[in-house]
Amino acid sequence: MFLLRLASYNLHKCRGLTGPHAPERNLAVIAALRPDIIALQEVDFRLGARPEALPRRLIRDATGLVPANMATTGENSLGWHGQTILMRPDLAEQAVLRRLPLPGIEPRGAVVLRLPRLTVIGVHLGLARSSRRAQLARITAQAARIADDNIVLMGDFNEWHDSRGLESLAGFRVIAPGPSYPAPLPQFRFDRFAMSHHLTLLRQGVFTGASAREASDHLPIWAEIEEP
């Protein structure tokens, strides 16, 4: 039996609501969350060489976590399609990471982190519902082939509806801890988890501490899970 604290956080390129670029705020939020594993979205700037918006040299000292070891979008990028996964160093020693290209109108991809007893898939789905449906169909089909029974998808699903667009997740338990966007006055549950049914959800929530309302346009979400 194991217990893990999972989280997901769209950093909005570390610009807060309107700027300036201040990654220290986002790192303070992550440190206060105390996750074992956290999926991050928008960790790189979008234009040009897509340089890292969240400086990797600051991550471990500020949070105690390390980024997944993967081929990134570019030499100066932290993530792939703006995504990465941070985790405890002892988990990183056991982790195998792969990238999963996704269909859709705009370039997207999922980040798949395989641990001995759990597979975590970080997602940042497209803006069009047709793209999101196709992306989730690809993710769930691939997950059935590359992962064991313990699977958790987490990230920014970009879906404001609680059921439409999520049809491919019928085999998962979908959890939206609460409104997480926009951060100052959250109205939409864009950020979600989807997990295997036999994983036990102990607690869940939307994190509002450590000035999270100012650090990004999304609030981070978290969940504590247990495997039987």
One Martini backbone bead per residue (centre of mass of N, CA, C, O) as a GRO file, in nm:
protein
  228
    1MET     BB    1   0.097   0.035   0.021
    2PHE     BB    2   0.029   0.376  -0.100
    3LEU     BB    3   0.112   0.731  -0.067
    4LEU     BB    4   0.001   1.022  -0.259
    5ARG     BB    5   0.081   1.356  -0.367
    6LEU     BB    6  -0.100   1.527  -0.603
    7ALA     BB    7  -0.051   1.761  -0.886
    8SER     BB    8  -0.173   2.066  -1.061
    9TYR     BB    9  -0.017   2.332  -1.282
   10ASN     BB   10  -0.077   2.638  -1.432
   11LEU     BB   11   0.169   2.895  -1.488
   12HIS     BB   12   0.154   3.110  -1.715
   13LYS     BB   13   0.469   3.165  -1.754
   14CYS     BB   14   0.519   3.323  -1.483
   15ARG     BB   15   0.303   3.601  -1.505
   16GLY     BB   16   0.056   3.572  -1.391
   17LEU     BB   17  -0.187   3.781  -1.499
   18THR     BB   18   0.017   4.045  -1.625
   19GLY     BB   19   0.272   4.056  -1.475
   20PRO     BB   20   0.563   3.977  -1.438
   21HIS     BB   21   0.822   3.777  -1.447
   22ALA     BB   22   0.778   3.533  -1.152
   23PRO     BB   23   0.882   3.228  -1.050
   24GLU     BB   24   0.891   3.247  -0.737
   25ARG     BB   25   0.588   3.227  -0.693
   26ASN     BB   26   0.544   2.939  -0.806
   27LEU     BB   27   0.748   2.797  -0.619
   28ALA     BB   28   0.599   2.869  -0.356
   29VAL     BB   29   0.345   2.710  -0.423
   30ILE     BB   30   0.473   2.431  -0.457
   31ALA     BB   31   0.599   2.414  -0.176
   32ALA     BB   32   0.321   2.443  -0.021
   33LEU     BB   33   0.190   2.181  -0.144
   34ARG     BB   34   0.367   1.917  -0.118
   35PRO     BB   35   0.446   1.729  -0.349
   36ASP     BB   36   0.541   1.433  -0.510
   37ILE     BB   37   0.362   1.507  -0.770
   38ILE     BB   38   0.380   1.739  -1.060
   39ALA     BB   39   0.190   1.887  -1.305
   40LEU     BB   40   0.297   2.101  -1.572
   41GLN     BB   41   0.202   2.408  -1.728
   42GLU     BB   42   0.356   2.649  -1.894
   43VAL     BB   43   0.701   2.642  -1.868
   44ASP     BB   44   0.710   2.789  -2.146
   45PHE     BB   45   0.769   2.977  -2.392
   46ARG     BB   46   0.623   3.006  -2.717
   47LEU     BB   47   0.842   3.163  -2.856
   48GLY     BB   48   1.073   3.067  -3.056
   49ALA     BB   49   1.281   2.863  -2.851
   50ARG     BB   50   1.125   2.811  -2.592
   51PRO     BB   51   1.197   2.911  -2.321
   52GLU     BB   52   1.220   2.894  -1.997
   53ALA     BB   53   1.004   3.006  -1.735
   54LEU     BB   54   1.111   2.776  -1.549
   55PRO     BB   55   1.387   2.755  -1.373
   56ARG     BB   56   1.576   2.475  -1.313
   57ARG     BB   57   1.789   2.593  -1.100
   58LEU     BB   58   1.543   2.648  -0.875
   59ILE     BB   59   1.371   2.398  -0.802
   60ARG     BB   60   1.510   2.230  -0.576
   61ASP     BB   61   1.560   2.455  -0.365
   62ALA     BB   62   1.249   2.546  -0.349
   63THR     BB   63   1.101   2.224  -0.344
   64GLY     BB   64   1.268   1.931  -0.370
   65LEU     BB   65   1.243   1.894  -0.671
   66VAL     BB   66   1.236   1.722  -0.993
   67PRO     BB   67   1.269   1.690  -1.318
   68ALA     BB   68   1.204   1.526  -1.575
   69ASN     BB   69   1.370   1.307  -1.795
   70MET     BB   70   1.370   1.475  -2.111
   71ALA     BB   71   1.286   1.553  -2.418
   72THR     BB   72   1.257   1.858  -2.539
   73THR     BB   73   1.164   2.103  -2.746
   74GLY     BB   74   1.441   2.242  -2.657
   75GLU     BB   75   1.740   2.344  -2.534
   76ASN     BB   76   1.575   2.582  -2.348
   77SER     BB   77   1.376   2.383  -2.242
   78LEU     BB   78   1.178   2.214  -2.000
   79GLY     BB   79   0.955   2.112  -2.193
   80TRP     BB   80   0.670   1.954  -2.358
   81HIS     BB   81   0.449   2.148  -2.471
   82GLY     BB   82   0.487   2.297  -2.176
   83GLN     BB   83   0.560   2.022  -2.022
   84THR     BB   84   0.592   1.882  -1.688
   85ILE     BB   85   0.750   1.680  -1.424
   86LEU     BB   86   0.752   1.674  -1.080
   87MET     BB   87   0.968   1.517  -0.821
   88ARG     BB   88   1.094   1.317  -0.620
   89PRO     BB   89   1.408   1.194  -0.627
   90ASP     BB   90   1.333   0.891  -0.563
   91LEU     BB   91   1.135   0.870  -0.804
   92ALA     BB   92   1.326   0.950  -1.039
   93GLU     BB   93   1.504   0.687  -1.021
   94GLN     BB   94   1.235   0.510  -1.135
   95ALA     BB   95   1.177   0.670  -1.386
   96VAL     BB   96   0.976   0.671  -1.690
   97LEU     BB   97   0.977   0.865  -1.993
   98ARG     BB   98   0.719   0.978  -2.222
   99ARG     BB   99   0.598   1.077  -2.536
  100LEU     BB  100   0.264   1.200  -2.656
  101PRO     BB  101   0.128   1.253  -2.930
  102LEU     BB  102  -0.132   1.477  -3.054
  103PRO     BB  103  -0.416   1.561  -3.177
  104GLY     BB  104  -0.509   1.857  -3.370
  105ILE     BB  105  -0.506   2.190  -3.442
  106GLU     BB  106  -0.290   2.198  -3.221
  107PRO     BB  107  -0.009   2.153  -3.064
  108ARG     BB  108   0.020   1.842  -2.879
  109GLY     BB  109   0.105   1.677  -2.554
  110ALA     BB  110   0.195   1.405  -2.359
  111VAL     BB  111   0.308   1.301  -2.028
  112VAL     BB  112   0.475   0.995  -1.939
  113LEU     BB  113   0.487   0.844  -1.611
  114ARG     BB  114   0.681   0.569  -1.498
  115LEU     BB  115   0.621   0.358  -1.232
  116PRO     BB  116   0.613   0.068  -1.063
  117ARG     BB  117   0.291   0.160  -0.940
  118LEU     BB  118   0.269   0.412  -1.151
  119THR     BB  119   0.080   0.618  -1.387
  120VAL     BB  120   0.152   0.942  -1.521
  121ILE     BB  121  -0.054   1.190  -1.697
  122GLY     BB  122   0.019   1.476  -1.863
  123VAL     BB  123  -0.210   1.753  -1.942
  124HIS     BB  124  -0.294   1.979  -2.238
  125LEU     BB  125  -0.561   2.064  -2.380
  126GLY     BB  126  -0.747   2.183  -2.613
  127LEU     BB  127  -0.972   2.439  -2.727
  128ALA     BB  128  -1.116   2.219  -2.883
  129ARG     BB  129  -1.339   1.970  -2.846
  130SER     BB  130  -1.252   1.790  -3.082
  131SER     BB  131  -0.961   1.771  -2.981
  132ARG     BB  132  -1.010   1.659  -2.699
  133ARG     BB  133  -1.139   1.397  -2.785
  134ALA     BB  134  -0.899   1.290  -2.951
  135GLN     BB  135  -0.690   1.303  -2.722
  136LEU     BB  136  -0.830   1.113  -2.518
  137ALA     BB  137  -0.844   0.870  -2.704
  138ARG     BB  138  -0.537   0.838  -2.733
  139ILE     BB  139  -0.458   0.815  -2.435
  140THR     BB  140  -0.635   0.568  -2.353
  141ALA     BB  141  -0.522   0.373  -2.563
  142GLN     BB  142  -0.224   0.391  -2.471
  143ALA     BB  143  -0.256   0.323  -2.170
  144ALA     BB  144  -0.352   0.025  -2.218
  145ARG     BB  145  -0.055  -0.052  -2.344
  146ILE     BB  146   0.172   0.094  -2.127
  147ALA     BB  147  -0.003   0.027  -1.872
  148ASP     BB  148  -0.128  -0.040  -1.592
  149ASP     BB  149  -0.383  -0.002  -1.358
  150ASN     BB  150  -0.221   0.253  -1.246
  151ILE     BB  151  -0.391   0.555  -1.327
  152VAL     BB  152  -0.309   0.914  -1.389
  153LEU     BB  153  -0.471   1.196  -1.485
  154MET     BB  154  -0.328   1.537  -1.527
  155GLY     BB  155  -0.468   1.874  -1.569
  156ASP     BB  156  -0.552   2.076  -1.845
  157PHE     BB  157  -0.867   2.026  -2.005
  158ASN     BB  158  -1.036   2.278  -2.117
  159GLU     BB  159  -1.318   2.195  -1.966
  160TRP     BB  160  -1.631   2.326  -1.861
  161HIS     BB  161  -1.762   2.059  -1.873
  162ASP     BB  162  -1.858   1.761  -1.691
  163SER     BB  163  -1.906   1.567  -1.973
  164ARG     BB  164  -1.831   1.694  -2.215
  165GLY     BB  165  -1.549   1.549  -2.383
  166LEU     BB  166  -1.521   1.280  -2.163
  167GLU     BB  167  -1.594   0.993  -2.286
  168SER     BB  168  -1.307   0.838  -2.272
  169LEU     BB  169  -1.340   0.836  -1.933
  170ALA     BB  170  -1.534   0.595  -1.846
  171GLY     BB  171  -1.288   0.416  -1.702
  172PHE     BB  172  -1.285   0.665  -1.509
  173ARG     BB  173  -1.223   0.883  -1.242
  174VAL     BB  174  -1.354   1.201  -1.226
  175ILE     BB  175  -1.175   1.495  -1.091
  176ALA     BB  176  -1.306   1.811  -0.964
  177PRO     BB  177  -1.225   1.995  -0.692
  178GLY     BB  178  -1.269   2.281  -0.844
  179PRO     BB  179  -1.248   2.590  -0.901
  180SER     BB  180  -0.946   2.734  -1.102
  181TYR     BB  181  -1.093   2.942  -1.307
  182PRO     BB  182  -1.000   3.221  -1.233
  183ALA     BB  183  -0.801   3.283  -0.968
  184PRO     BB  184  -0.949   3.530  -0.826
  185LEU     BB  185  -1.246   3.401  -0.957
  186PRO     BB  186  -1.355   3.106  -0.965
  187GLN     BB  187  -1.559   2.912  -1.228
  188PHE     BB  188  -1.370   2.680  -1.349
  189ARG     BB  189  -1.306   2.315  -1.416
  190PHE     BB  190  -1.026   2.255  -1.584
  191ASP     BB  191  -0.895   2.101  -1.348
  192ARG     BB  192  -0.787   1.750  -1.342
  193PHE     BB  193  -0.873   1.416  -1.264
  194ALA     BB  194  -0.792   1.069  -1.378
  195MET     BB  195  -0.875   0.747  -1.236
  196SER     BB  196  -0.855   0.460  -1.127
  197HIS     BB  197  -1.097   0.297  -0.948
  198HIS     BB  198  -0.898   0.138  -0.730
  199LEU     BB  199  -0.820   0.399  -0.642
  200THR     BB  200  -0.777   0.592  -0.351
  201LEU     BB  201  -0.949   0.872  -0.239
  202LEU     BB  202  -0.886   1.089   0.028
  203ARG     BB  203  -0.808   1.378  -0.102
  204GLN     BB  204  -0.906   1.721  -0.200
  205GLY     BB  205  -0.813   2.028  -0.398
  206VAL     BB  206  -0.781   2.381  -0.387
  207PHE     BB  207  -0.518   2.606  -0.406
  208THR     BB  208  -0.471   2.935  -0.207
  209GLY     BB  209  -0.195   2.964  -0.120
  210ALA     BB  210   0.089   3.149  -0.156
  211SER     BB  211  -0.035   3.351  -0.370
  212ALA     BB  212  -0.197   3.197  -0.605
  213ARG     BB  213  -0.380   3.431  -0.726
  214GLU     BB  214  -0.106   3.582  -0.848
  215ALA     BB  215   0.086   3.357  -0.999
  216SER     BB  216  -0.180   3.284  -1.172
  217ASP     BB  217  -0.469   3.194  -1.364
  218HIS     BB  218  -0.429   2.937  -1.196
  219LEU     BB  219  -0.512   2.693  -0.979
  220PRO     BB  220  -0.416   2.447  -0.793
  221ILE     BB  221  -0.431   2.095  -0.769
  222TRP     BB  222  -0.523   1.817  -0.541
  223ALA     BB  223  -0.423   1.471  -0.439
  224GLU     BB  224  -0.489   1.186  -0.235
  225ILE     BB  225  -0.353   0.855  -0.269
  226GLU     BB  226  -0.443   0.498  -0.278
  227GLU     BB  227  -0.323   0.173  -0.282
  228PRO     BB  228  -0.436  -0.158  -0.227
   0.00000   0.00000   0.00000
